[in-house]
Amino acid sequence: MTIRPDTFAYIRDTLHQRTAIHLMDNKEYLVETRLSVLAKKNGLRNVDALVDQLRVPGSSVLWNEIVDAMTTNETSFFRDVKPFEVLRDKVFPALMEKAQGTRKLKVWSAASASGQEAYSIAMLWDEIRRNHPHWDLDILATDISHKMLERCKNGAYSDLEVIRGLSQRRLADNFHRDGDRWLVDDRLKERVDFKYMNLIHAWPSLPKMDVVFIRNVLVYFDHPTKCSLFAKVRKILKPNGFLFLGGAESPLMIDDKFERVFDCGGSCYRLKSEAPHDRKNRSSYR
Ligand SMILES: C[S@@+](CC[C@H](N)C(=O)[O-])C[C@H]1O[C@@H](n2cnc3c(N)ncnc32)[C@H](O)[C@@H]1O
């Protein structure tokens, strides 16, 4: 069975309005598969009935649940490996050289899904901190899905999830067993602040960041949304800060104020600077 064209159009348009997620016209099956469970949960016979209900003013069907169901939350610990090596071996040392005065850095994991990205950064930092005990790192992790944020805060992962990306050493150092789950140690939890945030809204409450991870979410957005997102990243990134994108994402043809650095497949960028002095410094990051 397939959903009605007006059902698909309503979900496609409203989802885009609310999240900027861009559903192609051939994605009816995706809407049907993902929303069928929600329809059943609400005692409705199918997705058409769910959307009819959703369109009624004051409906009990919550958009939050539609967003939870329609977002793709695929992630893993140390996803793609290389970005985290670049973070540890290049980015943190470069930032620490410049922040001797405060000895404090701030990282934002935007679109953090179930939290593996933020906890990977926290684990790396713990390893670095063994040799730099007087340094501090704040990690902010945000997502639009309330269900994902709940998972992040619980910090509970299955065997399958920890196998994807964690070495035995890191698992033993940072997690403890609880029944059939692995729980992140409180030490790491305390380092990460998980918050709801819709990337397409304004970011007035964000402090300036040393590092921004916005990985594997731009792929769901259209060109104007990507343009506005890069413009907002420029505003909150410190002048010496770094931006990490997913392997299939780039500011190329979207925003020419960023340049790729550490040319080693790490998808790491920083803001271009026009000052000759900075240009000279920049060449050392290549
Ligand atoms: C594929 S996951 C990426 C997770 C992680 N960054 C990684 O690379 O492994 C994409 C995440 O983006 C979130 N997302 C989608 N649209 C968003 C929006 N408008 N604002 C904030 N988060 C959004 C989804 O909820 C989902 O958890």
The ligand as a Tripos MOL2 file, in Angstrom:
@<TRIPOS>MOLECULE
LIG
   27    29     1     0     0
SMALL
NO_CHARGES

@<TRIPOS>ATOM
      1 C1         23.0660   11.2580   10.5160 C.3       1 LIG1
      2 S1         22.9390   12.0490   12.0740 S.3       1 LIG1
      3 C2         24.5820   12.6640   12.2740 C.3       1 LIG1
      4 C3         25.1530   12.3120   13.6190 C.3       1 LIG1
      5 C4         26.6150   12.7020   13.8460 C.3       1 LIG1
      6 N1         26.8220   14.1060   13.6480 N.3       1 LIG1
      7 C5         27.5310   11.8940   12.9650 C.2       1 LIG1
      8 O1         28.1150   12.4340   12.0320 O.co2     1 LIG1
      9 O2         27.6850   10.6980   13.2160 O.co2     1 LIG1
     10 C6         22.0050   13.5090   11.6660 C.3       1 LIG1
     11 C7         21.3650   14.1780   12.8690 C.3       1 LIG1
     12 O3         20.9390   15.4840   12.4780 O.3       1 LIG1
     13 C8         19.7910   15.8050   13.2310 C.3       1 LIG1
     14 N2         19.0810   16.9140   12.5520 N.ar      1 LIG1
     15 C9         18.3930   16.8810   11.3900 C.ar      1 LIG1
     16 N3         17.8740   18.0900   11.1280 N.ar      1 LIG1
     17 C10        18.2670   18.9180   12.1270 C.ar      1 LIG1
     18 C11        18.0350   20.2960   12.4280 C.ar      1 LIG1
     19 N4         17.3010   21.0910   11.6280 N.pl3     1 LIG1
     20 N5         18.5700   20.8120   13.5650 N.ar      1 LIG1
     21 C12        19.3200   20.0250   14.3920 C.ar      1 LIG1
     22 N6         19.5660   18.7100   14.1660 N.ar      1 LIG1
     23 C13        19.0360   18.1680   13.0490 C.ar      1 LIG1
     24 C14        19.0020   14.5010   13.2780 C.3       1 LIG1
     25 O4         18.0810   14.4590   14.3470 O.3       1 LIG1
     26 C15        20.1330   13.4680   13.3960 C.3       1 LIG1
     27 O5         20.3160   13.0670   14.7240 O.3       1 LIG1
@<TRIPOS>BOND
     1     1     2 1
     2     2     3 1
     3     2    10 1
     4     3     4 1
     5     4     5 1
     6     5     6 1
     7     5     7 1
     8     7     8 2
     9     7     9 1
    10    10    11 1
    11    11    12 1
    12    11    26 1
    13    12    13 1
    14    13    14 1
    15    13    24 1
    16    14    15 ar
    17    14    23 ar
    18    15    16 ar
    19    16    17 ar
    20    17    18 ar
    21    17    23 ar
    22    18    19 1
    23    18    20 ar
    24    20    21 ar
    25    21    22 ar
    26    22    23 ar
    27    24    25 1
    28    24    26 1
    29    26    27 1
@<TRIPOS>SUBSTRUCTURE
     1 LIG1         1 GROUP 0 **** ****
